Amino acid sequence: MSTVVVVDAWKECEQADIERFSFLSTETKLFGSYINNCLPHLRQKHTIVHCADGREIMDEIDTSNDIVVNDIKDITTKGPYFFCGFHLGRCIDRKIKELDKKSYIILNLSALFPADKKIKIDKNLNYCYYSYAGGLERISIK
Protein backbone atom coordinates (compact mmCIF):
# COMPACT_ATOMS: atom_id res chain seq x y z
CA MET A 1 0.00 0.00 0.00
CA SER A 2 1.42 3.40 -0.96
CA THR A 3 1.33 6.51 1.23
CA VAL A 4 -0.33 9.91 0.84
CA VAL A 5 1.43 12.58 2.91
CA VAL A 6 -0.53 15.71 3.86
CA VAL A 7 1.98 18.49 4.52
CA ASP A 8 1.64 21.40 6.95
CA ALA A 9 -2.14 21.60 7.31
CA TRP A 10 -1.61 23.82 10.33
CA LYS A 11 -4.44 25.00 12.53
CA GLU A 12 -2.91 28.50 12.59
CA CYS A 13 -0.94 30.19 9.83
CA GLU A 14 2.24 32.13 10.56
CA GLN A 15 1.33 35.63 11.82
CA ALA A 16 3.72 37.32 9.38
CA ASP A 17 2.01 35.50 6.49
CA ILE A 18 -1.44 36.59 7.69
CA GLU A 19 -0.22 40.19 7.87
CA ARG A 20 0.87 39.97 4.22
CA PHE A 21 -2.16 37.98 3.03
CA SER A 22 -5.23 38.67 5.15
CA PHE A 23 -7.22 35.95 3.32
CA LEU A 24 -4.67 33.18 4.02
CA SER A 25 -6.40 31.66 7.07
CA THR A 26 -9.72 31.41 5.26
CA GLU A 27 -8.11 30.05 2.10
CA THR A 28 -6.12 27.35 3.90
CA LYS A 29 -9.16 26.20 5.89
CA LEU A 30 -11.29 26.00 2.74
CA PHE A 31 -8.57 24.08 0.91
CA GLY A 32 -8.15 21.85 3.97
CA SER A 33 -11.86 21.02 3.77
CA TYR A 34 -11.39 20.05 0.11
CA ILE A 35 -8.46 17.78 1.02
CA ASN A 36 -10.53 16.27 3.84
CA ASN A 37 -13.35 15.56 1.39
CA CYS A 38 -10.93 13.53 -0.76
CA LEU A 39 -9.27 11.59 2.08
CA PRO A 40 -11.98 8.91 2.57
CA HIS A 41 -11.54 7.89 -1.08
CA LEU A 42 -7.74 7.97 -0.83
CA ARG A 43 -7.82 5.85 2.36
CA GLN A 44 -9.31 2.98 0.38
CA LYS A 45 -5.99 2.41 -1.43
CA HIS A 46 -3.39 4.42 0.48
CA THR A 47 -2.10 4.93 3.99
CA ILE A 48 -2.57 8.59 5.01
CA VAL A 49 0.19 10.36 6.94
CA HIS A 50 -0.04 13.94 8.22
CA CYS A 51 3.21 15.81 8.78
CA ALA A 52 2.83 19.18 10.49
CA ASP A 53 6.24 19.56 12.14
CA GLY A 54 4.84 19.28 15.65
CA ARG A 55 2.17 21.94 15.13
CA GLU A 56 -1.54 21.39 15.65
CA ILE A 57 -3.43 20.26 12.53
CA MET A 58 -6.44 22.25 11.36
CA ASP A 59 -9.88 21.16 12.54
CA GLU A 60 -11.06 20.92 8.93
CA ILE A 61 -8.98 17.76 8.39
CA ASP A 62 -9.94 14.57 10.20
CA THR A 63 -6.81 12.67 11.21
CA SER A 64 -8.49 10.12 13.49
CA ASN A 65 -7.92 7.17 11.12
CA ASP A 66 -4.48 8.27 9.98
CA ILE A 67 -0.87 8.47 11.10
CA VAL A 68 0.49 11.80 12.38
CA VAL A 69 4.25 12.42 12.46
CA ASN A 70 6.24 15.41 13.65
CA ASP A 71 9.11 14.94 11.22
CA ILE A 72 9.06 13.66 7.65
CA LYS A 73 11.89 11.26 8.51
CA ASP A 74 9.57 9.54 11.02
CA ILE A 75 7.49 8.03 8.21
CA THR A 76 7.79 4.25 8.25
CA THR A 77 5.05 3.37 5.76
CA LYS A 78 5.74 2.04 2.29
CA GLY A 79 6.05 4.10 -0.89
CA PRO A 80 5.71 5.37 -3.37
CA TYR A 81 4.78 8.57 -1.55
CA PHE A 82 2.19 11.04 -2.83
CA PHE A 83 2.48 14.51 -1.28
CA CYS A 84 -0.21 17.18 -1.00
CA GLY A 85 -1.15 20.12 1.20
CA PHE A 86 0.68 23.37 1.88
CA HIS A 87 2.60 24.76 -0.01
CA LEU A 88 3.66 23.64 -3.46
CA GLY A 89 7.15 24.86 -4.32
CA ARG A 90 7.95 25.35 -0.64
CA CYS A 91 7.31 22.93 2.23
CA ILE A 92 5.99 20.12 0.03
CA ASP A 93 9.09 20.19 -2.15
CA ARG A 94 11.40 20.47 0.87
CA LYS A 95 9.81 17.47 2.58
CA ILE A 96 10.09 15.37 -0.58
CA LYS A 97 13.80 16.14 -0.70
CA GLU A 98 14.21 15.36 3.02
CA LEU A 99 12.41 12.01 2.67
CA ASP A 100 14.57 11.20 -0.37
CA LYS A 101 12.38 8.35 -1.64
CA LYS A 102 10.27 7.81 -4.75
CA SER A 103 7.64 10.55 -4.46
CA TYR A 104 4.97 12.40 -6.39
CA ILE A 105 3.09 15.64 -5.84
CA ILE A 106 -0.69 15.50 -6.14
CA LEU A 107 -1.05 18.74 -8.07
CA ASN A 108 -4.76 19.40 -7.51
CA LEU A 109 -4.47 18.69 -3.76
CA SER A 110 -1.56 21.10 -3.29
CA ALA A 111 -1.89 24.86 -2.82
CA LEU A 112 0.56 27.45 -4.07
CA PHE A 113 1.58 30.06 -1.52
CA PRO A 114 -0.16 33.37 -2.38
CA ALA A 115 3.11 35.13 -3.24
CA ASP A 116 4.17 32.42 -5.70
CA LYS A 117 3.47 31.84 -9.37
CA LYS A 118 3.40 28.54 -11.22
CA ILE A 119 7.03 29.14 -12.20
CA LYS A 120 7.77 28.01 -8.62
CA ILE A 121 6.80 24.47 -9.66
CA ASP A 122 9.92 22.28 -10.00
CA LYS A 123 9.53 20.50 -13.32
CA ASN A 124 12.10 17.88 -12.26
CA LEU A 125 9.77 16.42 -9.63
CA ASN A 126 7.08 13.80 -10.33
CA TYR A 127 3.44 14.88 -10.49
CA CYS A 128 0.04 13.27 -10.51
CA TYR A 129 -3.57 14.38 -10.50
CA TYR A 130 -6.28 12.97 -8.25
CA SER A 131 -9.83 12.25 -9.40
CA TYR A 132 -12.55 10.00 -8.03
CA ALA A 133 -12.78 8.16 -11.35
CA GLY A 134 -9.07 7.68 -12.04
CA GLY A 135 -7.47 7.77 -8.61
CA LEU A 136 -3.88 9.04 -8.74
CA GLU A 137 -2.86 9.44 -12.39
CA ARG A 138 0.67 10.49 -13.29
CA ILE A 139 1.02 13.65 -15.36
CA SER A 140 3.95 15.58 -16.80
CA ILE A 141 4.64 19.25 -16.23
CA LYS A 142 6.37 21.16 -19.01
N, CA and C atoms as an extended XYZ file, in Angstrom:
426
Properties=species:S:1:pos:R:3:atomname:S:1:resname:S:1:resid:I:1 pbc="F F F"
N         0.843       -1.178        0.000 N   MET     1
C         0.000        0.000        0.000 CA  MET     1
C         0.889        1.243        0.000 C   MET     1
N         0.650        2.168       -0.887 N   SER     2
C         1.422        3.402       -0.955 CA  SER     2
C         0.926        4.405        0.091 C   SER     2
N         1.598        5.536        0.175 N   THR     3
C         1.327        6.512        1.227 CA  THR     3
C         1.028        7.885        0.640 C   THR     3
N        -0.038        8.512        1.142 N   VAL     4
C        -0.333        9.908        0.837 CA  VAL     4
C         0.090       10.723        2.056 C   VAL     4
N         0.923       11.733        1.836 N   VAL     5
C         1.426       12.582        2.909 CA  VAL     5
C         0.797       13.969        2.783 C   VAL     5
N         0.064       14.374        3.815 N   VAL     6
C        -0.534       15.711        3.858 CA  VAL     6
C         0.435       16.608        4.636 C   VAL     6
N         0.920       17.633        3.970 N   VAL     7
C         1.976       18.486        4.518 CA  VAL     7
C         1.413       19.790        5.095 C   VAL     7
N         1.823       20.091        6.303 N   ASP     8
C         1.639       21.397        6.946 CA  ASP     8
C         0.225       21.953        6.893 C   ASP     8
N        -0.745       21.127        7.209 N   ALA     9
C        -2.135       21.597        7.311 CA  ALA     9
C        -2.336       22.154        8.720 C   ALA     9
N        -1.642       23.238        8.994 N   TRP    10
C        -1.605       23.818       10.331 CA  TRP    10
C        -2.924       24.463       10.724 C   TRP    10
N        -3.236       24.355       11.996 N   LYS    11
C        -4.441       24.996       12.533 CA  LYS    11
C        -4.331       26.515       12.428 C   LYS    11
N        -3.146       27.041       12.657 N   GLU    12
C        -2.910       28.497       12.589 CA  GLU    12
C        -1.769       28.774       11.619 C   GLU    12
N        -1.981       29.749       10.755 N   CYS    13
C        -0.935       30.189        9.828 CA  CYS    13
C         0.071       31.064       10.578 C   CYS    13
N         1.230       31.237        9.985 N   GLU    14
C         2.240       32.130       10.559 CA  GLU    14
C         1.677       33.555       10.580 C   GLU    14
N         1.866       34.273       11.687 N   GLN    15
C         1.331       35.628       11.821 CA  GLN    15
C         1.875       36.559       10.737 C   GLN    15
N         3.134       36.451       10.413 N   ALA    16
C         3.725       37.315        9.377 CA  ALA    16
C         3.054       37.071        8.022 C   ALA    16
N         2.695       35.811        7.741 N   ASP    17
C         2.012       35.500        6.485 CA  ASP    17
C         0.598       36.077        6.463 C   ASP    17
N        -0.088       36.025        7.606 N   ILE    18
C        -1.442       36.591        7.693 CA  ILE    18
C        -1.397       38.102        7.506 C   ILE    18
N        -0.360       38.735        8.038 N   GLU    19
C        -0.225       40.185        7.869 CA  GLU    19
C        -0.037       40.547        6.402 C   GLU    19
N         0.667       39.717        5.658 N   ARG    20
C         0.873       39.969        4.220 CA  ARG    20
C        -0.349       39.594        3.396 C   ARG    20
N        -1.030       38.513        3.793 N   PHE    21
C        -2.158       37.980        3.027 CA  PHE    21
C        -3.321       37.744        3.988 C   PHE    21
N        -4.159       38.733        4.150 N   SER    22
C        -5.234       38.675        5.153 CA  SER    22
C        -6.213       37.529        4.914 C   SER    22
N        -6.296       37.032        3.684 N   PHE    23
C        -7.219       35.947        3.322 CA  PHE    23
C        -6.636       34.559        3.562 C   PHE    23
N        -5.375       34.473        3.964 N   LEU    24
C        -4.670       33.183        4.019 CA  LEU    24
C        -5.338       32.179        4.956 C   LEU    24
N        -5.760       32.595        6.133 N   SER    25
C        -6.395       31.658        7.074 CA  SER    25
C        -7.656       31.057        6.474 C   SER    25
N        -8.480       31.890        5.883 N   THR    26
C        -9.722       31.405        5.258 CA  THR    26
C        -9.406       30.475        4.104 C   THR    26
N        -8.465       30.858        3.270 N   GLU    27
C        -8.114       30.046        2.104 CA  GLU    27
C        -7.575       28.674        2.506 C   GLU    27
N        -6.689       28.638        3.502 N   THR    28
C        -6.121       27.347        3.902 CA  THR    28
C        -7.186       26.443        4.518 C   THR    28
N        -8.089       27.006        5.293 N   LYS    29
C        -9.157       26.198        5.894 CA  LYS    29
C       -10.114       25.653        4.828 C   LYS    29
N       -10.440       26.471        3.835 N   LEU    30
C       -11.286       25.997        2.736 CA  LEU    30
C       -10.594       24.898        1.940 C   LEU    30
N        -9.308       25.091        1.655 N   PHE    31
C        -8.567       24.079        0.912 CA  PHE    31
C        -8.398       22.819        1.755 C   PHE    31
N        -8.222       22.990        3.068 N   GLY    32
C        -8.152       21.848        3.971 CA  GLY    32
C        -9.438       21.039        3.950 C   GLY    32
N       -10.573       21.719        3.875 N   SER    33
C       -11.865       21.018        3.769 CA  SER    33
C       -11.939       20.215        2.478 C   SER    33
N       -11.426       20.769        1.400 N   TYR    34
C       -11.388       20.048        0.115 CA  TYR    34
C       -10.508       18.797        0.228 C   TYR    34
N        -9.336       18.943        0.818 N   ILE    35
C        -8.461       17.782        1.023 CA  ILE    35
C        -9.188       16.741        1.868 C   ILE    35
N        -9.811       17.189        2.956 N   ASN    36
C       -10.529       16.271        3.835 CA  ASN    36
C       -11.638       15.524        3.100 C   ASN    36
N       -12.293       16.185        2.184 N   ASN    37
C       -13.346       15.558        1.386 CA  ASN    37
C       -12.799       14.424        0.520 C   ASN    37
N       -11.553       14.544        0.088 N   CYS    38
C       -10.928       13.529       -0.761 CA  CYS    38
C       -10.319       12.371        0.042 C   CYS    38
N        -9.976       12.606        1.291 N   LEU    39
C        -9.273       11.590        2.085 CA  LEU    39
C       -10.014       10.262        2.231 C   LEU    39
N       -11.331       10.224        2.448 N   PRO    40
C       -11.977        8.910        2.565 CA  PRO    40
C       -11.779        8.032        1.323 C   PRO    40
N       -11.761        8.638        0.162 N   HIS    41
C       -11.537        7.886       -1.078 CA  HIS    41
C       -10.082        7.440       -1.181 C   HIS    41
N        -9.168        8.314       -0.790 N   LEU    42
C        -7.743        7.965       -0.833 CA  LEU    42
C        -7.404        6.865        0.177 C   LEU    42
N        -8.076        6.861        1.331 N   ARG    43
C        -7.821        5.846        2.358 CA  ARG    43
C        -8.125        4.426        1.871 C   ARG    43
N        -8.960        4.307        0.882 N   GLN    44
C        -9.306        2.980        0.376 CA  GLN    44
C        -8.109        2.267       -0.242 C   GLN    44
N        -7.146        3.022       -0.758 N   LYS    45
C        -5.988        2.413       -1.434 CA  LYS    45
C        -4.641        2.865       -0.888 C   LYS    45
N        -4.648        3.848        0.007 N   HIS    46
C        -3.393        4.420        0.478 CA  HIS    46
C        -3.419        4.622        1.989 C   HIS    46
N        -2.259        4.529        2.603 N   THR    47
C        -2.096        4.934        3.993 CA  THR    47
C        -1.972        6.453        3.990 C   THR    47
N        -2.628        7.126        4.927 N   ILE    48
C        -2.566        8.586        5.006 CA  ILE    48
C        -1.689        8.977        6.190 C   ILE    48
N        -0.706        9.843        5.916 N   VAL    49
C         0.190       10.361        6.943 CA  VAL    49
C         0.094       11.881        6.914 C   VAL    49
N        -0.022       12.483        8.099 N   HIS    50
C        -0.043       13.937        8.222 CA  HIS    50
C         1.259       14.368        8.874 C   HIS    50
N         1.953       15.291        8.236 N   CYS    51
C         3.205       15.812        8.783 CA  CYS    51
C         3.058       17.314        8.957 C   CYS    51
N         3.024       17.761       10.194 N   ALA    52
C         2.826       19.182       10.486 CA  ALA    52
C         3.935       19.746       11.368 C   ALA    52
N         5.067       19.079       11.407 N   ASP    53
C         6.236       19.560       12.145 CA  ASP    53
C         5.937       19.913       13.600 C   ASP    53
N         5.120       19.087       14.241 N   GLY    54
C         4.838       19.282       15.651 CA  GLY    54
C         3.785       20.338       15.952 C   GLY    54
N         3.225       20.936       14.916 N   ARG    55
C         2.173       21.936       15.125 CA  ARG    55
C         0.808       21.263       15.068 C   ARG    55
N        -0.179       21.917       15.643 N   GLU    56
C        -1.536       21.386       15.652 CA  GLU    56
C        -2.123       21.427       14.236 C   GLU    56
N        -2.825       20.358       13.863 N   ILE    57
C        -3.426       20.261       12.533 CA  ILE    57
C        -4.811       20.902       12.557 C   ILE    57
N        -5.169       21.541       11.452 N   MET    58
C        -6.445       22.255       11.357 CA  MET    58
C        -7.630       21.334       11.630 C   MET    58
N        -8.668       21.903       12.208 N   ASP    59
C        -9.882       21.165       12.538 CA  ASP    59
C       -10.598       20.646       11.296 C   ASP    59
N       -10.375       21.282       10.158 N   GLU    60
C       -11.061       20.916        8.927 CA  GLU    60
C       -10.603       19.571        8.369 C   GLU    60
N        -9.493       19.045        8.870 N   ILE    61
C        -8.985       17.760        8.390 CA  ILE    61
C        -9.063       16.735        9.511 C   ILE    61
N        -9.778       15.667        9.248 N   ASP    62
C        -9.944       14.572       10.203 CA  ASP    62
C        -8.740       13.634       10.103 C   ASP    62
N        -7.997       13.532       11.187 N   THR    63
C        -6.805       12.672       11.207 CA  THR    63
C        -7.019       11.414       12.039 C   THR    63
N        -8.239       11.187       12.518 N   SER    64
C        -8.490       10.116       13.487 CA  SER    64
C        -8.170        8.719       12.969 C   SER    64
N        -8.226        8.493       11.674 N   ASN    65
C        -7.917        7.167       11.117 CA  ASN    65
C        -6.544        7.108       10.470 C   ASN    65
N        -5.741        8.131       10.693 N   ASP    66
C        -4.479        8.272        9.978 CA  ASP    66
C        -3.293        8.288       10.931 C   ASP    66
N        -2.114        8.369       10.344 N   ILE    67
C        -0.869        8.474       11.101 CA  ILE    67
C        -0.448        9.936       11.111 C   ILE    67
N        -0.025       10.437       12.269 N   VAL    68
C         0.487       11.804       12.382 CA  VAL    68
C         1.940       11.710       12.832 C   VAL    68
N         2.827       12.386       12.099 N   VAL    69
C         4.251       12.420       12.459 CA  VAL    69
C         4.684       13.873       12.629 C   VAL    69
N         5.710       14.062       13.437 N   ASN    70
C         6.243       15.407       13.654 CA  ASN    70
C         7.384       15.742       12.713 C   ASN    70
N         7.980       14.734       12.117 N   ASP    71
C         9.111       14.939       11.218 CA  ASP    71
C         8.957       13.991       10.037 C   ASP    71
N         9.222       14.466        8.861 N   ILE    72
C         9.061       13.658        7.648 CA  ILE    72
C         9.906       12.383        7.709 C   ILE    72
N        11.013       12.434        8.405 N   LYS    73
C        11.889       11.256        8.508 CA  LYS    73
C        11.322       10.185        9.433 C   LYS    73
N        10.228       10.510       10.141 N   ASP    74
C         9.570        9.544       11.021 CA  ASP    74
C         8.592        8.641       10.281 C   ASP    74
N         8.414        8.861        8.987 N   ILE    75
C         7.491        8.029        8.207 CA  ILE    75
C         8.094        6.648        8.027 C   ILE    75
N         7.323        5.627        8.384 N   THR    76
C         7.792        4.246        8.252 CA  THR    76
C         6.930        3.440        7.286 C   THR    76
N         5.932        4.077        6.697 N   THR    77
C         5.048        3.375        5.759 CA  THR    77
C         5.752        3.185        4.419 C   THR    77
N         5.145        2.352        3.580 N   LYS    78
C         5.742        2.043        2.287 CA  LYS    78
C         5.378        3.084        1.237 C   LYS    78
N         6.267        3.210        0.253 N   GLY    79
C         6.049        4.099       -0.888 CA  GLY    79
C         5.503        3.315       -2.052 C   GLY    79
N         5.314        3.981       -3.158 N   PRO    80
C         5.707        5.366       -3.370 CA  PRO    80
C         4.881        6.319       -2.509 C   PRO    80
N         5.386        7.553       -2.400 N   TYR    81
C         4.785        8.567       -1.555 CA  TYR    81
C         4.161        9.644       -2.433 C   TYR    81
N         2.930       10.029       -2.091 N   PHE    82
C         2.188       11.039       -2.825 CA  PHE    82
C         1.940       12.207       -1.872 C   PHE    82
N         2.532       13.344       -2.161 N   PHE    83
C         2.476       14.511       -1.281 CA  PHE    83
C         1.404       15.497       -1.719 C   PHE    83
N         0.758       16.128       -0.726 N   CYS    84
C        -0.210       17.184       -0.997 CA  CYS    84
C        -0.250       18.109        0.204 C   CYS    84
N        -0.986       19.199        0.081 N   GLY    85
C        -1.147       20.117        1.197 CA  GLY    85
C        -0.583       21.488        0.927 C   GLY    85
N         0.226       21.975        1.872 N   PHE    86
C         0.680       23.368        1.878 CA  PHE    86
C         2.200       23.426        1.993 C   PHE    86
N         2.874       24.080        1.243 N   HIS    87
C         2.601       24.756       -0.008 CA  HIS    87
C         3.511       24.222       -1.097 C   HIS    87
N         2.941       24.107       -2.275 N   LEU    88
C         3.656       23.643       -3.461 CA  LEU    88
C         4.809       24.595       -3.766 C   LEU    88
N         5.974       24.033       -4.036 N   GLY    89
C         7.151       24.855       -4.316 CA  GLY    89
C         7.887       25.285       -3.065 C   GLY    89
N         7.328       24.992       -1.916 N   ARG    90
C         7.949       25.354       -0.639 CA  ARG    90
C         8.055       24.112        0.241 C   ARG    90
N         7.211       24.019        1.254 N   CYS    91
C         7.306       22.927        2.232 CA  CYS    91
C         7.118       21.553        1.603 C   CYS    91
N         6.192       21.426        0.671 N   ILE    92
C         5.988       20.119        0.033 CA  ILE    92
C         7.274       19.662       -0.641 C   ILE    92
N         7.868       20.532       -1.443 N   ASP    93
C         9.095       20.188       -2.154 CA  ASP    93
C        10.231       19.876       -1.176 C   ASP    93
N        10.333       20.685       -0.116 N   ARG    94
C        11.399       20.474        0.873 CA  ARG    94
C        11.249       19.113        1.546 C   ARG    94
N        10.021       18.747        1.896 N   LYS    95
C         9.813       17.467        2.579 CA  LYS    95
C        10.067       16.283        1.649 C   LYS    95
N         9.764       16.433        0.381 N   ILE    96
C        10.091       15.375       -0.582 CA  ILE    96
C        11.598       15.164       -0.619 C   ILE    96
N        12.336       16.244       -0.654 N   LYS    97
C        13.803       16.142       -0.696 CA  LYS    97
C        14.356       15.551        0.591 C   LYS    97
N        13.764       15.905        1.739 N   GLU    98
C        14.210       15.361        3.024 CA  GLU    98
C        13.920       13.865        3.125 C   GLU    98
N        12.768       13.433        2.621 N   LEU    99
C        12.414       12.012        2.666 CA  LEU    99
C        13.319       11.212        1.740 C   LEU    99
N        13.635       11.789        0.592 N   ASP   100
C        14.573       11.204       -0.367 CA  ASP   100
C        14.178        9.786       -0.791 C   ASP   100
N        12.895        9.619       -1.139 N   LYS   101
C        12.381        8.346       -1.641 CA  LYS   101
C        11.470        8.640       -2.823 C   LYS   101
N        11.126        7.633       -3.581 N   LYS   102
C        10.269        7.805       -4.755 CA  LYS   102
C         8.980        8.511       -4.346 C   LYS   102
N         8.767        9.726       -4.880 N   SER   103
C         7.644       10.553       -4.464 CA  SER   103
C         7.011       11.287       -5.638 C   SER   103
N         5.753       11.631       -5.433 N   TYR   104
C         4.972       12.397       -6.395 CA  TYR   104
C         4.254       13.513       -5.653 C   TYR   104
N         3.918       14.574       -6.376 N   ILE   105
C         3.092       15.643       -5.837 CA  ILE   105
C         1.716       15.517       -6.474 C   ILE   105
N         0.685       15.507       -5.632 N   ILE   106
C        -0.687       15.504       -6.140 CA  ILE   106
C        -1.036       16.965       -6.425 C   ILE   106
N        -0.960       17.333       -7.675 N   LEU   107
C        -1.049       18.735       -8.069 CA  LEU   107
C        -2.349       19.396       -7.623 C   LEU   107
N        -3.493       18.745       -7.837 N   ASN   108
C        -4.759       19.396       -7.506 CA  ASN   108
C        -5.130       19.304       -6.018 C   ASN   108
N        -4.283       18.692       -5.211 N   LEU   109
C        -4.473       18.687       -3.758 CA  LEU   109
C        -3.342       19.442       -3.059 C   LEU   109
N        -2.663       20.308       -3.818 N   SER   110
C        -1.556       21.098       -3.290 CA  SER   110
C        -1.775       22.570       -3.624 C   SER   110
N        -1.668       23.426       -2.626 N   ALA   111
C        -1.893       24.855       -2.820 CA  ALA   111
C        -0.566       25.579       -3.017 C   ALA   111
N        -0.566       26.528       -3.939 N   LEU   112
C         0.561       27.447       -4.072 CA  LEU   112
C         0.446       28.504       -2.970 C   LEU   112
N         1.578       28.950       -2.458 N   PHE   113
C         1.575       30.057       -1.515 CA  PHE   113
C         1.151       31.313       -2.277 C   PHE   113
N         0.376       32.217       -1.653 N   PRO   114
C        -0.162       33.368       -2.378 CA  PRO   114
C         0.872       34.237       -3.096 C   PRO   114
N         2.085       34.294       -2.614 N   ALA   115
C         3.111       35.130       -3.243 CA  ALA   115
C         3.756       34.462       -4.448 C   ALA   115
N         3.472       33.189       -4.658 N   ASP   116
C         4.167       32.423       -5.697 CA  ASP   116
C         3.357       32.323       -6.981 C   ASP   116
N         4.077       32.089       -8.064 N   LYS   117
C         3.469       31.838       -9.367 CA  LYS   117
C         3.802       30.407       -9.757 C   LYS   117
N         3.167       29.922      -10.814 N   LYS   118
C         3.400       28.536      -11.224 CA  LYS   118
C         4.855       28.276      -11.595 C   LYS   118
N         5.609       29.297      -11.881 N   ILE   119
C         7.035       29.138      -12.199 CA  ILE   119
C         7.771       28.491      -11.020 C   ILE   119
N         7.181       28.592       -9.831 N   LYS   120
C         7.770       28.008       -8.621 CA  LYS   120
C         7.745       26.477       -8.671 C   LYS   120
N         6.930       25.915       -9.553 N   ILE   121
C         6.803       24.467       -9.658 CA  ILE   121
C         8.075       23.871      -10.259 C   ILE   121
N         8.694       22.953       -9.553 N   ASP   122
C         9.919       22.285      -10.000 CA  ASP   122
C         9.552       21.201      -11.010 C   ASP   122
N         9.887       21.428      -12.256 N   LYS   123
C         9.526       20.498      -13.324 CA  LYS   123
C        10.307       19.185      -13.258 C   LYS   123
N        11.314       19.114      -12.403 N   ASN   124
C        12.096       17.884      -12.263 CA  ASN   124
C        11.467       16.891      -11.286 C   ASN   124
N        10.445       17.328      -10.558 N   LEU   125
C         9.766       16.423       -9.634 CA  LEU   125
C         8.678       15.653      -10.377 C   LEU   125
N         8.138       14.620       -9.740 N   ASN   126
C         7.077       13.800      -10.331 CA  ASN   126
C         5.720       14.322       -9.871 C   ASN   126
N         4.764       14.350      -10.805 N   TYR   127
C         3.440       14.881      -10.494 CA  TYR   127
C         2.352       13.893      -10.862 C   TYR   127
N         1.227       14.033      -10.164 N   CYS   128
C         0.035       13.272      -10.507 CA  CYS   128
C        -1.172       14.148      -10.225 C   CYS   128
N        -2.303       13.674      -10.672 N   TYR   129
C        -3.572       14.379      -10.504 CA  TYR   129
C        -4.529       13.391       -9.863 C   TYR   129
N        -5.325       13.853       -8.904 N   TYR   130
C        -6.277       12.969       -8.247 CA  TYR   130
C        -7.690       13.225       -8.762 C   TYR   130
N        -8.397       12.158       -9.096 N   SER   131
C        -9.827       12.250       -9.397 CA  SER   131
C       -10.503       11.017       -8.822 C   SER   131
N       -11.794       11.137       -8.551 N   TYR   132
C       -12.547        9.999       -8.029 CA  TYR   132
C       -12.551        8.857       -9.036 C   TYR   132
N       -12.681        9.188      -10.304 N   ALA   133
C       -12.778        8.161      -11.349 CA  ALA   133
C       -11.446        7.482      -11.621 C   ALA   133
N       -10.364        8.244      -11.643 N   GLY   134
C        -9.072        7.682      -12.038 CA  GLY   134
C        -8.098        7.446      -10.913 C   GLY   134
N        -8.426        7.897       -9.715 N   GLY   135
C        -7.473        7.770       -8.608 CA  GLY   135
C        -6.304        8.713       -8.824 C   GLY   135
N        -5.102        8.242       -8.556 N   LEU   136
C        -3.884        9.040       -8.744 CA  LEU   136
C        -3.302        8.699      -10.107 C   LEU   136
N        -3.363        9.648      -11.019 N   GLU   137
C        -2.860        9.444      -12.386 CA  GLU   137
C        -1.630       10.330      -12.604 C   GLU   137
N        -0.557        9.743      -13.056 N   ARG   138
C         0.674       10.485      -13.294 CA  ARG   138
C         0.486       11.454      -14.463 C   ARG   138
N         1.059       12.645      -14.311 N   ILE   139
C         1.017       13.649      -15.359 CA  ILE   139
C         2.409       14.241      -15.515 C   ILE   139
N         2.657       14.893      -16.634 N   SER   140
C         3.948       15.581      -16.804 CA  SER   140
C         3.707       17.089      -16.808 C   SER   140
N         4.669       17.798      -16.288 N   ILE   141
C         4.641       19.254      -16.232 CA  ILE   141
C         5.736       19.756      -17.172 C   ILE   141
N         5.362       20.610      -18.079 N   LYS   142
C         6.370       21.162      -19.014 CA  LYS   142
C         6.485       22.635      -18.879 C   LYS   142
